[in-house]
Amino acid sequence: MGVTAAAELVLGDSARQIVVVAHRRFGKTTLAMQKILKSLGAVKGGRYFYVAPTYRQAKMIAWEMFIKILNQA
């Protein structure tokens, strides 16, 4: 799953917390999944979150993508 050139800047940022204000189809979900996967294991016992307006939306939007990415690895 690729990301845009602008999203590459966010992926390369080492800040602990990042806020991204972006338009539709920017690739925010893909960017978030890649950032979480890139950070896994960086901190022993670390916790990672994907936030959406509701639990159902988070599951519909990100969970399927997360499983798909993990199955490709």
C-alpha positions in Angstrom: 0.0 0.0 0.0 1.6 3.2 -1.1 1.4 6.7 0.3 1.6 10.1 -1.3 4.7 12.3 -1.2 3.1 14.5 1.4 2.3 11.4 3.5 6.0 10.4 3.3 6.9 13.5 5.3 4.6 12.3 8.1 6.0 8.8 8.0 9.5 10.1 8.4 8.6 12.3 11.4 9.8 11.0 14.7 7.4 13.0 16.9 5.5 11.1 19.5 2.2 12.6 18.5 1.2 13.8 15.1 -2.0 15.6 14.0 -2.8 15.5 10.3 -5.5 17.6 8.7 -6.0 16.3 5.2 -8.7 16.1 2.5 -10.5 13.0 1.4 -8.4 10.4 -0.4 -5.2 11.7 1.1 -4.4 8.2 2.4 -4.9 9.0 6.1 -6.0 5.4 7.0 -3.1 3.9 5.1 -0.7 6.4 6.6 -2.0 5.6 10.1 -1.6 1.9 9.6 1.9 2.2 8.3 2.9 4.5 11.1 1.5 2.1 13.7 3.2 -0.9 12.1 6.5 1.0 11.7 6.3 1.9 15.5 5.5 -1.6 16.7 8.2 -2.9 19.0 9.8 0.5 19.4 8.8 0.6 23.1 8.5 -2.5 25.2 4.9 -2.8 26.2 3.9 0.1 24.0 0.3 0.9 23.2 -0.9 2.0 19.8 -4.3 3.5 18.9 -6.4 4.1 15.8 -9.1 6.6 16.6 -12.3 7.1 14.6 -15.6 8.7 15.6 -17.2 5.4 16.6 -16.0 1.8 17.3 -17.9 0.5 14.4 -16.4 3.0 12.0 -12.9 2.2 13.3 -13.6 -1.5 12.7 -15.0 -1.0 9.2 -12.3 1.4 8.1 -9.1 0.2 9.7 -9.4 -3.3 11.0 -9.8 -4.9 7.6 -6.9 -3.0 6.3 -4.8 -3.9 9.3 -5.5 -7.6 8.9 -4.8 -7.4 5.1 -1.4 -5.7 5.8 -0.5 -8.3 8.4 -1.4 -11.2 6.1 0.9 -9.8 3.4 3.9 -9.7 5.8 
